[in-house]
């Protein structure tokens, strides 16, 4: 059914204006009919699942991909002899007593790196794209105008101008050790961001 609807709409699109058929030979009617016949004979595998009943699971699912890497360090059990053993959640078996059970997998290093790089976005792509008030180069102007319409005293001032001051006001100490909750962490080294120039260029500038 999905194949029939898709190909029918594709035919309608081709008969309309502005359709780009791709290779020049597809502009020929005979070549187009040959392509359509091959698509009709080809098996289409369409994976459709029921929608989430509540937004919570969806947010948790997307949250793992927004600002995180493909696999966290704590999931890697060992790296030895060119083999990488890591933990993963197996949701293939719907076991009510052990949902999403953790299992271990061992992969050769090249295969592991290949799978990891499949989660790296190509140049120019972003994991999050904003739209509306937060989209495009007019974001600052749009937010300023929105704050004016809301009647804020200083529409140019963002909500959190100084993160340290905001955390202090909220009673949050970012230097507090997350493990013991008593000791304080100290900054001993700062890693340059991806966009920072090499040291020799920074000195020259």
Number of C-alpha atoms within 10 A of each C-alpha: 6 10 14 11 10 11 14 12 11 14 13 12 14 14 10 9 8 8 11 11 13 8 7 9 11 15 13 10 10 11 13 16 12 12 12 16 11 11 14 13 8 10 9 11 8 8 5 6 6 5 8 9 8 8 10 9 11 12 10 10 11 10 11 12 14 11 10 9 12 14 15 10 9 8 12 16 14 11 14 10 8 9 16 19 18 20 16 15 11 14 12 9 10 11 10 7 7 11 13 15 14 11 10 13 12 15 14 14 16 12 12 15 12 10 12 13 12 10 12 12 10 9 6 5 9 10 9 9 9 10 9 9 15 14 12 12 8 12 15 15 13 16 17 19 15 14 18 14 10 10 10 12 9 10 16 14 12 12 10 10 9 9 10 13 12 13 13 11 10 9 9 12 12 12 13 14 13 11 7 8 9 10 11 12 11 9 6 5 6 6 6 10 7 7 6 10 12 10 10 8 9 9 8 6 7
